[in-house]
Amino acid sequence: MNYIKHLNACFQKFHDDSRLNPTHISLYMALFYFWNIYKFPESFYINRQEVMKLSKIGSKATYHRCITKLNDWNFIKYMPSHNPYKGSEIKMLNLETTSKQVINEFKTSVEQALVSNTNSTKQIENYNKQELPKNKIEVINFFYRQKMAKIRS
């Protein structure tokens, strides 16, 4: 298994499939991680809690919905286990449709790119921020100066 080719094909499929959301992708990448750890067997068993933790999914309902959809959409083959002592079986499907190198199909342009200035003010604000206090005395002095400034005005 050439995991680089597999990941390139996977990311291309992610790009092309509008049904996927970040949770599906995170779950798939967690499954890919375990597949890699187990040295790419034909199929492997997973622990739901470990996969949920790695993919940052907090809800069992979300987990089951996403893993079922990945199965339905032919990203994986999911064989659930209803035995609490035996994990569900996963088979990672071959997403490569060609033996050729995956080439980025995004179109490029020779025109000048327009750059948004939306975040440019945030950078200016960050440059003007005060440094964090280094000790308790600096914190006390800061609040003292703030209080004195309010009294004067």
C-alpha positions in Angstrom: 0.0 0.0 0.0 1.4 3.4 -1.0 -0.2 5.6 1.6 0.9 8.8 -0.1 -1.0 7.8 -3.3 -3.9 6.7 -1.1 -4.0 10.1 0.8 -3.7 12.1 -2.4 -6.6 10.2 -3.9 -8.5 10.6 -0.7 -8.0 14.3 -0.6 -9.1 14.6 -4.2 -12.2 12.6 -3.4 -12.8 14.9 -0.4 -12.5 17.9 -2.7 -14.9 16.5 -5.2 -17.6 15.2 -2.8 -19.8 18.0 -1.6 -21.7 15.7 0.9 -18.7 15.5 3.2 -18.2 17.9 6.2 -15.2 18.3 8.5 -16.5 15.6 10.8 -16.5 13.0 8.1 -13.0 14.0 7.1 -11.7 13.9 10.7 -13.2 10.5 11.2 -11.7 9.1 8.0 -8.3 10.5 9.0 -8.6 8.9 12.4 -9.4 5.5 10.8 -6.5 6.0 8.4 -4.2 6.6 11.4 -5.2 3.3 13.0 -4.9 1.5 9.6 -1.4 2.9 9.4 -0.5 1.9 13.0 -1.7 -1.7 12.2 0.5 -1.6 9.1 -2.3 -1.5 6.5 -4.0 -4.8 6.9 -6.9 -5.9 4.7 -9.3 -5.2 7.7 -8.8 -4.2 11.3 -10.8 -3.7 14.5 -11.4 -0.4 16.2 -12.4 0.9 19.6 -15.1 3.5 19.2 -13.9 5.6 22.2 -10.4 5.8 20.8 -11.6 6.7 17.3 -14.0 9.4 18.7 -11.2 10.9 20.8 -8.7 11.0 17.9 -11.3 12.5 15.5 -12.6 15.0 18.1 -16.2 13.7 17.9 -18.0 14.1 21.2 -21.3 12.5 20.4 -22.0 8.8 19.8 -24.9 9.8 17.4 -22.5 11.9 15.3 -19.9 9.2 15.2 -22.4 6.5 14.1 -24.0 8.9 11.5 -20.6 9.8 10.0 -19.2 6.2 10.0 -22.4 4.9 8.4 -22.2 7.7 5.7 -18.5 6.9 5.0 -19.6 3.3 4.5 -22.6 4.3 2.3 -20.4 6.6 0.2 -17.7 3.9 -0.4 -14.9 5.4 1.6 -14.7 2.5 4.0 -16.4 -0.8 4.6 -17.9 -0.7 8.1 -19.0 -3.9 9.8 -20.4 -3.0 13.2 -19.9 -5.2 16.2 -22.7 -5.4 18.8 -20.3 -7.2 21.1 -18.9 -4.7 23.7 -15.7 -6.8 23.9 -15.0 -6.9 20.2 -14.5 -3.7 18.2 -16.2 -3.0 14.9 -14.4 -4.2 11.8 -13.1 -1.6 9.3 -11.9 -2.2 5.8 -10.3 0.8 4.1 -11.3 0.8 0.4 -8.9 1.6 -2.4 -9.6 5.2 -3.4 -7.0 5.2 -6.1 -8.6 5.0 -9.6 -5.3 5.1 -11.5 -1.7 4.1 -11.1 -0.6 7.4 -12.4 0.6 10.2 -10.1 -2.4 12.2 -8.8 -2.1 15.7 -10.4 -3.7 18.7 -8.8 -6.7 19.6 -11.0 -7.2 23.1 -9.6 -7.1 25.7 -12.3 -4.5 28.5 -12.0 -4.6 31.9 -13.5 -2.1 34.4 -14.8 -4.2 37.3 -13.7 -3.3 39.3 -10.6 -4.9 38.0 -7.4 -6.9 40.4 -5.4 -6.0 40.3 -1.7 -8.5 41.1 0.9 -7.7 43.7 3.5 -10.2 42.2 6.0 -7.5 41.1 8.5 -5.0 43.9 8.0 -6.5 46.0 10.8 -6.2 43.0 13.1 -2.5 42.9 12.6 -2.3 46.7 13.4 -4.2 46.1 16.6 -1.8 43.3 17.6 1.2 45.5 17.1 -0.3 48.1 19.4 -1.1 45.7 22.2 0.7 46.0 25.5 3.0 43.1 26.6 1.7 40.8 29.3 2.8 41.5 32.8 5.8 39.5 34.0 5.0 39.4 37.7 2.4 40.3 40.4 3.9 43.8 40.9 3.4 44.7 37.3 -0.3 43.5 37.5 -0.9 45.6 40.6 0.7 48.7 39.0 -1.4 48.2 35.9 -4.7 48.2 37.8 -3.5 51.0 40.1 -2.7 53.2 37.0 -6.2 52.3 35.5 -7.9 53.3 38.7 -6.0 56.6 39.0 -6.8 57.4 35.3 -10.5 57.0 36.1 -10.3 59.2 39.2 -8.5 62.0 37.2 -11.1 62.0 34.4 
